[in-house]
Amino acid sequence: SHWANAWISFESVPKKNALEIVRGSHKGPRYDGTTFRDPNDPTQPLHGGDALPRLPDIEALRQNDPESFDIISWATEPGDIVLLHPGSLHGGAPVDEAFPDRHTFVFRFFGDDTTFHPLPENSASGYPQQGVLFTEELSTLKAGDGFR
């Protein structure tokens, strides 16, 4: 539970283009990510298989029931910080002609209770199993080991 992302904007971001977070979603379940490769399927599984449930199509579900997800977001100014748990369902709202790019920097902070949880063994995505950062360091950790 002691884990946070600090999302910092480099320019003014209107609320309609801002980071969106599903309130309380960090409490579970943990979903499979998305590949971001198919614009027609925002839930295309990153890992595939049955290890994690498929990401829900939040936008489609909200069209039928606008109250089905409690989505929060804020307009931000340069230097503003939005703090969120990285296990939260979150993402940047769409960009448009009036706001074609969003530039942000994310710091990740984690505390003493943070433990390693490996990604699923099955990966249909073609992405490396444990990512490309800290590969050597992560290779020594087993599920449940302290992350520090």
C-alpha positions as CSV (number, residue, x, y, z in Angstrom):
1,S,0.0,0.0,0.0
2,H,3.0,2.3,0.4
3,W,3.5,3.2,-3.2
4,A,2.8,6.4,-5.1
5,N,3.3,7.9,-8.5
6,A,3.7,11.7,-8.7
7,W,2.4,12.9,-12.1
8,I,3.8,16.3,-12.9
9,S,2.6,18.4,-15.9
10,F,5.0,20.6,-18.0
11,E,2.2,22.6,-19.5
12,S,-1.3,23.7,-18.7
13,V,-3.6,20.7,-19.2
14,P,-7.4,21.3,-19.5
15,K,-9.5,18.8,-17.5
16,K,-10.9,17.3,-20.7
17,N,-7.4,16.2,-21.6
18,A,-6.1,15.5,-18.1
19,L,-5.0,12.3,-16.4
20,E,-8.0,10.3,-15.3
21,I,-8.1,7.9,-12.3
22,V,-10.8,5.4,-11.3
23,R,-11.2,6.2,-7.6
24,G,-10.6,3.2,-5.3
25,S,-9.4,0.9,-8.1
26,H,-6.1,0.4,-6.5
27,K,-7.9,-1.9,-4.0
28,G,-8.3,-4.5,-6.7
29,P,-8.7,-6.6,-8.7
30,R,-5.4,-6.3,-10.5
31,Y,-6.1,-6.3,-14.3
32,D,-4.0,-7.3,-17.3
33,G,-2.6,-4.2,-18.9
34,T,-3.2,-3.1,-22.5
35,T,-0.8,-3.1,-25.4
36,F,-2.0,0.3,-26.6
37,R,-1.6,-1.2,-30.1
38,D,-5.2,-1.5,-31.3
39,P,-7.1,1.8,-31.3
40,N,-10.3,-0.2,-31.7
41,D,-9.6,-2.4,-28.6
42,P,-8.4,-0.4,-25.6
43,T,-8.4,-3.7,-23.6
44,Q,-6.1,-5.7,-25.8
45,P,-4.3,-7.8,-23.1
46,L,-0.6,-7.0,-22.5
47,H,0.2,-10.4,-21.1
48,G,-2.7,-12.6,-22.2
49,G,-3.5,-16.0,-20.7
50,D,-5.6,-16.4,-17.6
51,A,-3.2,-15.0,-14.9
52,L,-5.0,-11.7,-14.8
53,P,-8.5,-10.6,-15.7
54,R,-8.9,-8.6,-18.9
55,L,-9.0,-4.8,-18.4
56,P,-12.6,-3.6,-18.6
57,D,-13.6,-1.3,-21.4
58,I,-14.4,1.6,-19.1
59,E,-15.5,4.1,-21.8
60,A,-18.0,1.5,-23.3
61,L,-19.3,0.6,-19.9
62,R,-19.8,4.3,-19.0
63,Q,-21.8,4.9,-22.1
64,N,-24.5,2.5,-20.8
65,D,-24.0,3.5,-17.1
66,P,-22.2,6.8,-16.5
67,E,-22.0,6.1,-12.8
68,S,-20.3,2.6,-13.2
69,F,-16.8,4.0,-12.6
70,D,-16.0,7.0,-10.3
71,I,-13.5,8.8,-12.5
72,I,-11.6,11.8,-11.1
73,S,-9.4,14.3,-12.9
74,W,-8.2,17.8,-12.5
75,A,-7.0,20.6,-14.8
76,T,-3.3,21.1,-14.0
77,E,-0.8,23.9,-14.4
78,P,3.0,23.5,-14.9
79,G,4.5,22.1,-11.8
80,D,1.2,20.8,-10.4
81,I,1.5,17.3,-9.0
82,V,-1.2,14.6,-9.1
83,L,-0.4,11.8,-6.6
84,L,-1.9,8.4,-7.3
85,H,-1.4,4.7,-6.4
86,P,0.1,3.0,-9.5
87,G,-2.3,0.1,-9.1
88,S,-5.2,2.5,-9.8
89,L,-6.8,2.2,-13.2
90,H,-5.5,5.4,-14.8
91,G,-4.7,7.0,-18.1
92,G,-4.5,10.2,-20.0
93,A,-7.7,11.5,-21.4
94,P,-7.6,11.9,-25.2
95,V,-5.6,14.7,-26.8
96,D,-7.3,16.7,-29.6
97,E,-6.6,19.5,-32.1
98,A,-6.7,22.2,-29.4
99,F,-4.4,20.1,-27.2
100,P,-2.3,17.8,-29.4
101,D,0.4,16.8,-26.9
102,R,0.7,16.2,-23.2
103,H,4.1,16.3,-21.5
104,T,4.5,14.9,-18.0
105,F,7.1,13.5,-15.8
106,V,6.3,10.7,-13.3
107,F,8.3,9.9,-10.1
108,R,7.6,6.6,-8.4
109,F,7.9,6.3,-4.7
110,F,7.6,3.1,-2.7
111,G,7.9,2.3,1.0
112,D,9.0,-0.6,3.2
113,D,5.9,-2.7,2.7
114,T,6.4,-2.9,-1.1
115,T,7.1,-6.5,-2.4
116,F,8.0,-7.9,-5.7
117,H,5.1,-9.5,-7.7
118,P,6.4,-11.0,-11.1
119,L,4.4,-10.4,-14.2
120,P,2.5,-13.4,-15.7
121,E,4.6,-16.1,-17.3
122,N,2.4,-16.2,-20.4
123,S,2.8,-13.3,-22.7
124,A,1.1,-13.0,-26.0
125,S,2.2,-9.4,-26.3
126,G,5.7,-9.8,-27.4
127,Y,6.9,-7.5,-24.6
128,P,9.7,-8.6,-22.3
129,Q,8.3,-10.4,-19.2
130,Q,9.7,-8.1,-16.6
131,G,10.2,-4.9,-18.7
132,V,13.3,-3.3,-19.8
133,L,14.2,-1.3,-16.6
134,F,16.2,-2.8,-13.8
135,T,16.3,-6.2,-15.5
136,E,19.4,-7.4,-13.7
137,E,18.1,-6.2,-10.3
138,L,14.7,-7.8,-10.8
139,S,16.2,-11.1,-11.9
140,T,17.3,-11.9,-8.3
141,L,13.9,-11.3,-6.7
142,K,11.3,-13.9,-6.0
143,A,7.6,-13.3,-5.4
144,G,7.1,-11.7,-2.0
145,D,10.6,-10.4,-1.7
146,G,11.0,-6.9,-0.4
147,F,11.3,-4.5,-3.4
148,R,14.0,-2.3,-1.7
